[in-house]
């Protein structure tokens, strides 16, 4: 798989103009978004992973096999970020989601060890309001035992008013769920 960083942007005028279908990834800071994206494209370190939550401040575009663009949106919900920065990121995310016509879908990433937060539910509602096809990926499945995973998936599905089958269980450590999620993303992007 050929994967390359294209550019970072904050404002719509700076987005790449390649016309490739885009799939965006969004979630709370420290949810494992960068690790998930790296695992999906089989490239360690292309999407920067940080030990410090709230580091992604721009919208980052990655071209995959010259036929799809993956988009890393800034994480939300990190308390140690100034209100000004948080407002700027939220505005940048909202502008991207609202105005990007080639956006085919968004992957909303949740941490399996936690219930969806108010911010997660707000993001899900924003995606619905903009009419964006949304996949829910639940990361860090390797951190829990089989019974705990099953229980947490049921809790998350109930909170989101979905069926467990509607969620993608994922582990960047073990690769669990990688093939199923990637296949779905390619089908959406190429449809």
Secondary structure as the mmCIF struct_conf table of DSSP 4:
data_model
#
loop_
_struct_conf.conf_type_id
_struct_conf.id
_struct_conf.beg_label_comp_id
_struct_conf.beg_label_asym_id
_struct_conf.beg_label_seq_id
_struct_conf.end_label_comp_id
_struct_conf.end_label_asym_id
_struct_conf.end_label_seq_id
STRN STRN1 UNK A 3 UNK A 9
BEND BEND1 UNK A 10 UNK A 11
HELX_RH_3T_P HELX_RH_3T_P1 UNK A 12 UNK A 14
BEND BEND2 UNK A 15 UNK A 15
STRN STRN2 UNK A 22 UNK A 27
STRN STRN3 UNK A 28 UNK A 28
TURN_TY1_P TURN_TY1_P1 UNK A 29 UNK A 30
BEND BEND3 UNK A 31 UNK A 32
HELX_RH_AL_P HELX_RH_AL_P1 UNK A 33 UNK A 40
TURN_TY1_P TURN_TY1_P2 UNK A 41 UNK A 42
TURN_TY1_P TURN_TY1_P3 UNK A 44 UNK A 45
BEND BEND4 UNK A 46 UNK A 47
BEND BEND5 UNK A 51 UNK A 52
TURN_TY1_P TURN_TY1_P4 UNK A 53 UNK A 54
BEND BEND6 UNK A 58 UNK A 58
STRN STRN4 UNK A 59 UNK A 64
TURN_TY1_P TURN_TY1_P5 UNK A 65 UNK A 67
STRN STRN5 UNK A 68 UNK A 72
HELX_LH_PP_P HELX_LH_PP_P1 UNK A 73 UNK A 75
STRN STRN6 UNK A 76 UNK A 76
TURN_TY1_P TURN_TY1_P6 UNK A 79 UNK A 80
BEND BEND7 UNK A 81 UNK A 81
HELX_RH_AL_P HELX_RH_AL_P2 UNK A 83 UNK A 99
TURN_TY1_P TURN_TY1_P7 UNK A 101 UNK A 102
STRN STRN7 UNK A 103 UNK A 111
TURN_TY1_P TURN_TY1_P8 UNK A 112 UNK A 113
BEND BEND8 UNK A 114 UNK A 114
HELX_LH_PP_P HELX_LH_PP_P2 UNK A 115 UNK A 117
HELX_RH_AL_P HELX_RH_AL_P3 UNK A 118 UNK A 129
TURN_TY1_P TURN_TY1_P9 UNK A 130 UNK A 131
STRN STRN8 UNK A 134 UNK A 139
HELX_RH_3T_P HELX_RH_3T_P2 UNK A 141 UNK A 143
BEND BEND9 UNK A 144 UNK A 144
HELX_RH_AL_P HELX_RH_AL_P4 UNK A 146 UNK A 160
TURN_TY1_P TURN_TY1_P10 UNK A 161 UNK A 161
HELX_RH_3T_P HELX_RH_3T_P3 UNK A 164 UNK A 166
STRN STRN9 UNK A 167 UNK A 169
TURN_TY1_P TURN_TY1_P11 UNK A 172 UNK A 174
TURN_TY1_P TURN_TY1_P12 UNK A 176 UNK A 177
HELX_RH_AL_P HELX_RH_AL_P5 UNK A 178 UNK A 190
#
